[in-house]
Amino acid sequence: MKNVKITVIKKELYADLADSYITDGKSIGACPILKVGDSFVFKGSAVMPEGFCQWAWIDIYRSVSALSAGATYTPWNNKDNMQILCCTDGVRPVVFAIEAID
């Protein structure tokens, strides 16, 4: 099994959706848990990396586990052993680059 590096590459806030659907509207801001540039390493055993968002973990774990086991996403991605994913928060999603590392 390979380790998998998880890096936060983008955070969004869809203010119009927040104002329409969230109690506090756009004042909630983007995700307060993770920051662009944060990096985590998955070392197997289904253990979430310390400090990672538990909700995002549920969203990306399947792909992290697949990369750890040797899955490949070419020809869909231009870099083997890598995938771009996001959490399923429709108002303030976080985008991750996940990459199998040795």
C-alpha positions in Angstrom: 0.0 0.0 0.0 1.1 3.5 -0.8 0.8 6.6 1.4 -1.5 9.3 -0.1 -0.8 13.0 0.2 -3.9 15.1 0.5 -3.5 18.9 -0.3 -6.1 21.6 -0.1 -5.9 23.5 -3.4 -9.0 25.7 -3.4 -11.8 26.8 -1.2 -15.1 28.3 -2.4 -18.0 30.2 -1.0 -21.1 30.5 -3.1 -22.5 33.6 -1.4 -25.8 33.6 -3.4 -26.5 30.1 -2.3 -25.5 30.8 1.3 -27.8 33.8 1.4 -30.7 31.8 -0.1 -30.3 28.6 2.0 -28.0 29.0 5.0 -29.3 30.5 8.3 -26.4 32.9 8.7 -26.1 33.6 4.9 -22.8 34.5 3.4 -21.4 35.6 6.7 -20.6 31.9 7.4 -17.6 32.4 5.1 -15.6 29.6 3.4 -14.7 26.4 5.3 -13.3 27.3 8.7 -11.5 24.0 9.2 -9.1 23.8 6.3 -6.8 26.3 4.6 -5.4 26.4 1.1 -2.0 24.7 1.2 -2.9 22.4 4.1 -1.4 19.0 3.5 -2.1 15.7 5.2 -0.8 12.1 4.6 -3.0 9.1 4.7 -1.0 6.0 5.9 -3.6 3.4 5.6 -5.8 1.4 8.0 -8.8 3.7 7.2 -7.5 6.2 9.8 -8.3 9.8 9.0 -5.3 12.1 9.1 -5.2 14.2 12.3 -6.7 17.6 11.8 -8.7 16.7 8.7 -12.4 17.5 8.4 -14.4 14.4 9.2 -17.1 15.4 6.7 -14.6 15.8 3.9 -13.0 12.5 4.9 -16.3 10.7 4.3 -16.5 12.3 0.9 -13.0 11.5 -0.4 -12.0 8.3 1.6 -13.0 5.9 -1.2 -10.7 7.5 -3.7 -7.9 8.0 -1.2 -8.1 4.3 -0.4 -8.2 3.3 -4.1 -5.0 5.3 -4.8 -3.3 3.8 -1.8 -4.1 0.4 -3.2 -2.6 1.3 -6.6 -5.6 2.6 -8.6 -4.8 4.8 -11.6 -6.9 7.6 -13.1 -5.2 7.9 -16.5 -6.2 8.6 -19.2 -8.7 10.9 -17.4 -6.0 12.8 -15.5 -2.7 14.0 -17.0 -0.7 12.8 -14.0 -0.8 9.1 -12.9 -1.4 8.4 -9.3 -3.3 11.6 -8.8 -6.9 12.8 -8.6 -8.7 16.1 -7.9 -11.7 15.8 -5.5 -13.9 18.0 -3.4 -16.1 17.7 -0.4 -19.9 17.7 -1.0 -20.6 21.0 0.8 -22.7 22.7 -2.0 -22.3 26.1 -0.5 -18.6 26.2 0.6 -16.8 23.3 -1.0 -13.1 22.5 -0.5 -11.1 21.1 -3.4 -8.3 18.6 -2.8 -5.4 17.1 -4.8 -4.8 13.6 -3.7 -1.6 11.8 -4.8 -0.1 8.4 -4.1 3.4 8.8 -2.8 6.1 6.2 -1.9 
